[in-house]
Amino acid sequence: QVQLVESGGGLVQAGGSLRLSCADSGRTFSGYAMGWFRQAPGQEREFVAAISWGGRSTYYADSVKGRFTISRDNAKNTGYLQMNSLKPEDTAVYYCAAQTPAYYSGGHYAFPDLYDYWGQGTQVTVSS
């Protein structure tokens, strides 16, 4: 079973960078596509980025395209979200999630309800 734990969040000034990690202690991560979502106070969970199980395809929300990069290392059962040029509006709790490959292949990577496993989240705060 997939068991996800995020890390790497924190407080950073606008324009700065952070790298989030998502580790799977269940060691079955390589069989799933991975997504990153975020949720700000009072708002719904928002799609950020997704990557296929083998890492060959990626998708990004328009709001982060060109600034964020999603990647994964299946040998380490870990996924990453490199966040550059951070803005105050990027402030949120960031979650990683694992999705059955069939849903990812069907183009459903942006729908949180179609993810099977979630981490507990990590807070990212960007000050202006």
N, C-alpha and C positions, 0 to 999 in steps of 0.2 A: 504494500500500500504506500502511496505517495504521502510524505509528511514534509511539508514545506516550512522553512524558517527564513524570514527576511532579516537582513542586517544592512548597515551602512547609512542609515538615515541620520539626520542631524540638522543643525542650524548653519546656514551659509548665507553670505551676502549676495545680492543680485549680481549676476555676471559670473558667479563662481560655479564650481563643479562638485558633483558627488557621484559615487558609484555604489549602487545597490546590489546586493547579492541575494540569491534565493537558493538555499541548500536543501536538498531532499535527503532526509535521514533514512527514508524507506528504500533508497537505492533502486527505484523503478522509474526514475525521472526520464530516462532516455526514451521511453516508450510513449511519451506524451508531448504534445505541443505545449508551449508555455506563453502565458500572457502576463502583462503588467497592467494594473488598473490603479486608479487613485480616487480618493474621496475626500473632499473638503467639507468642513462643517456645514450642515444644512443642505448639502447637495447630494445628488445621486452618484453612485459609483460610475467612474468614467474610464473608458478604454484609453490606454496609453500606447501600448506596443504589443506585438505578438511575434513568435518565432516558431517555425516548424520543428518537429522532433529531431530532424537531422541538421537543423540550422541553415538550410539552404534558402529558405524564403522568410521574409520579414514584412511586417506591416506596421504603420505608425499612424497615430492620430495627427491631423493637420497641425494641431497646436504645438506639437513637439518635433515635427519633422525637421531634420537638419540640425537639431540640437541634442536629441537623445539617440542612443544606439543600444539596441537589444542584442544580446549574444548568449551563448551557452557553451559549457564544456561538459559533455556527457560523461567523460572519463572521471570527472570530479562530481558528477551529479549536481551541478550548480549552474544557475542562470544568472545573468547580470543585466543591469540597466545603467549605462553610462549617461549621466545627465550633465550637459555643458550649457553655458550661457543661461543659467537659471534665472527665472523671473519670480517676482512675488506671487504671481498667479499660479505658480507651480506648487505652492504650499498646499500640502494634503498628506493624508496617510496613504502610503503606497503599498499595494498588495501584489504578490505574485500568485499565479494560479496555473494549474495543469489541466489540459484539455485533451479529450480523446482525439486522436488524429483524424478520424472521420469528420468530426465537426469542423476542425481547422481546414481540411481540404475542401469542405463545402462552403467555405467563406464565412463561417460563423464565429470568427475569432474575436469579434468585438462585443459579443453578447455574454455578460457575466453569468447569466443563468445556465449557459451551456459549458461551464467549466466544472470539473469534478472535484478538484481539491484546491484549497486556499491556505495561504499562510496567515499569520496573525497581524501582519502589517507593520510598517515602520514609518515613523513620522519624519517628514521633510518640511523644514521651515526656511523660507527664503526671505531675508529682510531687505528692505529697500534702502 
